[in-house]
Amino acid sequence: MTRGEKIKSKLDAAFAPHRLEVIDESEGHRGHAGYQEGGESHFRVLIASAHFAGMARIARHRAVHAAIGPELMAEIHALALQIEA
């Protein structure tokens, strides 16, 4: 399973989102810090779930990071988040 698939699986399980996109943007960072050959180093996540209703932005980000888990977070260089309720 790729890192992107792992991220998607973990977020699906944690938040049952009505919208979820996990986009590997690694190729756009070739030659920059953190780039890993083969990609899977820079991701953009667009997620919408009722779970986030009433949560502050920082709380939403912390919840997503916790759901992904420290082991997987340590394997990626960058994670851009767009989180909606």
C-alpha positions as CSV (number, residue, x, y, z in Angstrom):
1,M,0.0,0.0,0.0
2,T,1.4,3.4,-0.9
3,R,1.7,6.3,1.6
4,G,-1.1,8.1,-0.2
5,E,-3.4,5.0,0.2
6,K,-2.4,4.7,3.8
7,I,-3.3,8.3,4.5
8,K,-6.7,7.9,2.7
9,S,-7.5,4.7,4.6
10,K,-6.7,6.2,8.0
11,L,-8.7,9.4,7.3
12,D,-11.7,7.3,6.0
13,A,-11.7,5.2,9.1
14,A,-11.3,8.2,11.5
15,F,-13.7,10.7,10.0
16,A,-16.1,9.0,7.5
17,P,-15.7,12.0,5.3
18,H,-18.2,13.0,2.6
19,R,-15.2,14.3,0.6
20,L,-11.7,13.1,0.7
21,E,-8.9,13.7,-1.8
22,V,-5.2,12.8,-1.2
23,I,-3.0,14.3,-3.8
24,D,0.7,13.4,-4.2
25,E,2.4,16.7,-5.1
26,S,5.9,15.4,-4.8
27,E,6.9,15.7,-8.4
28,G,6.5,19.5,-8.1
29,H,9.1,19.5,-5.4
30,R,11.8,17.6,-7.3
31,G,15.2,19.1,-6.3
32,H,13.8,20.7,-3.2
33,A,14.4,19.8,0.4
34,G,12.6,16.6,1.5
35,Y,11.9,15.3,-2.0
36,Q,12.3,11.5,-2.2
37,E,12.9,9.7,-5.4
38,G,9.7,8.0,-6.4
39,G,7.5,10.6,-4.8
40,E,5.2,10.1,-1.9
41,S,7.0,12.9,0.1
42,H,4.6,15.9,-0.4
43,F,0.8,15.6,-0.1
44,R,-2.2,17.8,-0.2
45,V,-5.3,16.5,1.6
46,L,-8.8,17.9,1.0
47,I,-11.2,16.5,3.6
48,A,-14.8,17.4,4.5
49,S,-16.5,15.6,7.4
50,A,-19.2,16.5,10.0
51,H,-16.6,15.4,12.6
52,F,-14.9,18.8,12.2
53,A,-18.0,20.9,12.9
54,G,-17.4,23.4,15.7
55,M,-13.7,22.7,15.8
56,A,-11.1,25.5,15.6
57,R,-8.6,25.2,12.7
58,I,-5.7,24.1,14.9
59,A,-7.9,21.4,16.5
60,R,-8.9,20.1,13.0
61,H,-5.2,19.9,12.0
62,R,-4.3,18.1,15.2
63,A,-7.1,15.6,14.7
64,V,-5.9,14.8,11.1
65,H,-2.3,14.5,12.2
66,A,-3.4,12.2,15.1
67,A,-5.5,10.0,12.7
68,I,-2.6,9.7,10.3
69,G,-0.3,8.7,13.1
70,P,3.3,9.6,14.1
71,E,4.9,6.8,12.1
72,L,3.3,7.7,8.8
73,M,3.8,11.5,9.5
74,A,7.5,10.8,10.0
75,E,7.7,9.3,6.5
76,I,6.4,12.3,4.6
77,H,8.0,15.7,4.3
78,A,5.0,18.0,3.8
79,L,1.3,17.8,4.3
80,A,-1.0,20.6,3.2
81,L,-4.5,20.4,4.6
82,Q,-7.8,21.9,3.6
83,I,-10.4,20.8,6.2
84,E,-14.1,21.5,6.1
85,A,-17.1,20.4,8.2
